[in-house]
Amino acid sequence: MSSSTAKGKAPANGDASTLPYELPWVEKYRPQTLDDIVGNTETIERLKVIARDGNCPHIIISGMPGIGKTTSIHCLAHQLLGDAYKEGVLELNASDERGIDVVRNKIKSFAQKKVTLPPGRHKIIILDEADSMTAGAQQALRRTMEIYANTTRFALACNMSNKIIEPIQSRCAILRYAKLRDEEILKRLLEICEMEKVEYNNEGLEALIFTAEGDMRQAINNLQSTWSGFGFVSADNVFKVCDQPHPITVQAMVRACLKSDIDAAMDKLNELWDQGYSAVDIVVTIFRVVRTFDEWAVHKMSR
């Protein structure tokens, strides 16, 4: 990593009346084409083939939040439909609209709607968080997929594909997204820092990656929140914004345990407890720190 020397952008915590309206960075820098999407290269290549050939099947994309599932579907739809995108795409968040009435009304009426599309293309219905749909709604959806297959394709984004009923899974191409690697998130954060003139240090970027856990959306949101709140992206500022136990404190606790210094370890634990963190917050951070704690290997070799 290399520290930024960019200057000239004041943090967005001044008088609101003097600040122009600006999109959240996660929207401002959302990929517009499949080439712009970070990570999951092999899966994205499959989508590029679909976009090029125009023969789009029903699709299920599964994976953890914030790694580009829904964005990938939108990029694919843009490349398939071009100027007809707005009229030819229906997007629903299945976690909010997950009952059978949504399938019977909104989805069915859109599938029946006549739309002018490029030759050989289909209308696309995007169902975000499709694993939240009720069993009854999924059964109704299966039937709708059969009836309108000649004119409409369904693209489902979900965290866990095993919550989608088997009859729907069997009608879809299933693509699985892995969580993003640290270097992939870092590359995107550096690009945004350069474009937004964000000042940061290496520890701040490491903290953003640590708190994001492979979630690009979380990393970008935390970057913007830290810059807006403090005007500088450092590790301390990131952990204040994210309200997570500081890994340095947890590392000190683990080191004390390695030295069998229980009193020092308990002091660090009580320090976190007194700061108001719950037992779950502390245990989760301990796990994440220990998982990548190099001194474990050193300790084992010395035994």
N, C-alpha and C positions, 0 to 999 in steps of 0.2 A: 504494500500500500504506500501511497505517497500523499503527503499532506497538501491540502489546497492552499493556494496563495491568493485566491480570487477575493476581490474586495468590491464594495460598492453597492451592496443590497442591504438595506436596513431591515431588521426583523419586523414581521408584520404584527407588531403589538402597539402601534401608534394609534393616533386618532382615526377611528373608523371612517369618519367623514372625508378624510383626505386620501383614503386608500381605494384604488379601483377594485371592482369585483373580480375575483379570480377563481377559476376552477380548482378543486382539490388536485394535488399533483397526481394522485392515483388515476384521476380521470384525464388530466391534462396530458399525461405521458402514457396513456393507454395505447397499446399497439393497434395499428390500423390495418396491417396486413399480416399474413402468416409469417412473412420473413422477419417481422419485427418482434415476434414472440420469443421470449428467453426460455431456454431449457427444453427438455423432452424432444430432442431433435428428431429421433426416429419416428415418433408419433406425429409430429408436425409434418414430416415428409409425406406421411400417408395422407394427411389432409390436403397437402399441396397437389398430390396426384388426383384426389377427388375434385379439387377446384379446377385443375387443368382439363380433366376428362368430362366434367359436368355430370357424371353419373353418381349422384349423392344418395347413399343408402340412409335408412334410419340409423342414428348414431347415439351411443351412450358414452359419455366421457366421465370417468370417475377419478377421484384423487382428493387430496387434502385441500382445504380452502386456500385461496390466494395464489394459485400457481398457474392460472390462465385458462381454466376450462371454458368458462362462458365467453371470455374474450376470443378464444380460438374459434368458437362457433360463430360469433359475430363476424370475425375476419373471413371465415369460410363463406358465410352468407353474402357478404359484400362482394367477394370475388366471383361467386356464382351468379348473383342477380344484378350486379352493377347498379344502374340508376333505378331499377325496380325494387331495390332493397326495402325502402320505406313501406311500399304497398304490399310487398310479398313476404314480409316477416312479421310474425306475432311472437312476442316474448311474454312469458308469465313466470312469476316466482311461485313455484309449487308449494313453498312453505307457508305462503300467505293465502294462496288460492288453490287449495289442495283437495277440495271436496268433489263429489261426483257431478254436482251442478255446473262446475266450471267446465268439465269435459263436455257435458251435454249442451251447454250454452255457448260460451266463448270459443272453445276449441272447435266444436262442430260447425258453428256458424262461419268461422274463418275458413275452415276446410272446404265449405260449400261455396264460398265467395269466389266470383270470377275476377281474375286478375290477369293483366297483360304482362307476360314475362318473356325473357329471351327464349328462343327456340330450345326445346329439350330440357328446360329448367322447371323446378317445382317450387311451390310455396314452402316456406320453412317455419315450423312452430318450435320455438325454443322454450324448454321447460327447465328453469333453473331450480336447483335443490329438489330434483324429482324424487329423491328417496324419502321426501316428507309427504308424498301423496298417500292418501288413504288406500286401503286395499280395493275398496269399491271403485274409487276413481281410476285406479290402475287397470282394473278389469274393463271399465268403460273405455279407457284410452286404448286398450288392446284392440277392441272392436272397431274403434274409430280409425286406428292405423290401418286396419284391413280394408275398410270400406273406401277410404280416400287415398290409397297408396298411389293411384295413377296421377294425382295432382299435388299431393302434399307429402313432405318429409318431416320427420320429427327428430329433434336433437335434444337429448336429455343430459343435463349436467348434474352430477351427484357426488357426494362424498363416499358413499358405500354402494357399489352396484348390486351387492347381494340383497339390498332392500327393495330392489326392483323385481317384480314378479317374473318368473321364468318365461311365461309366454311373450312378454315384452322383450326380455333379453334375447330370446331366440330370433326375434325379428330385427335385431339391431347389430351393427358392427360395434364392438365394445373396445374402446381405447382407454388405456390406463395411464394416468400421469403420475410420475414420481415427484417427490418434493424437490425443490430447486437446490442446487449445490451452492455453497457459500460463495464461490468465485463468480457464479452467475448473478447472484444478488449484488455482490460487490461491484461488478462491472456496470450494472444498471444504476446503482446509487451514485457512482462516480460520474456517470453521464448527466444525471439530474443535478448533482452538485455543481457541475461545470455550467450547465445551462441556467441555473437559478442563482449563480454566484454565491453558493453556500460556503461558509468557512467551517472547517472541521479539522480534527486531528485523527491519527490512525486509530487511537483507542475508541473514539466516537463511532467510527465505521464498524469496528469490531463489536461494539455494544449493540449497534443496530442489527447486525447479522445474528448475534447471540439471541436477542429478544424476538427476532422474527421467526426463528426455527423453520426456515425453508419457505416462508410465506412472503412472497414479493409484495403483496398489497400491504401487509403489516409493516414491512420494512420501509416502504415509501411513506406511509402515513406517519410512522414514528419519526422519520427524517423531517417531514414538514412540521410536525408538532414541536420537535426539539428546536428547529431553526426559528419558528415563529415565537416560541416561548422564551428562548434564551439568546438567540442571535449567534450562537456558536454550538457546533455539534461535538460535544465531548462525552466520554463515558458516563461521568457523573450526571450530566444533563439528560442523557438518554434514559438512564435508569430512574431519574426523577419523573420524567414524563410517563414512562411505562409503569411506574410504581411497582417495581420488582426488587427483591432483595439484591443487593450489590454482589456480584460474583467474587469480588476481591475479599469481602468479608467472609463469604462461604469458603473460599480457598484457604483463608487463614484458619478457619475452623477445621478444615480437613487436614491441613499441615499439623495443627496441634494434636489431632487424633493420631496421625502417623508417628508423632514423637511421644505418644502416650501421655500427653499433657491434658488431662481431662478438664482441669480447672480452666485453662485458657480456652479450650473448645467450648465449654459451657458459657464462658463470658461472651464469646462471639454469638452463640445461639441466643443468649438473653438480650444481647444488643439488638438483634433482628426482631426478637419478640417485643421488646420495648418500643420499637419503631412502628408497631402495629400490624406486622405481617402475620397472616394466618399460618397454621401448621402446614396446610397444603402448599402455600406459596413457598415456604422454606424448604419443604421436602422436595418439591419439584425442582427448585433451583439447585439444591444439593445434588440431585440425580444428574441434572444437565452439566454441572461443573465436573462431577466425578467421572462422567462418561468420557470426557476429553482431558482428563487431568494427567499430564505427562509424568508427574512425580510418582504416580502409582507404579509405573514401570521401573523407575529408579529404585523405589522401595522394595519391589519384589526381587530385583537383581542383587540387592545388598543383603538379602536374608540368607 
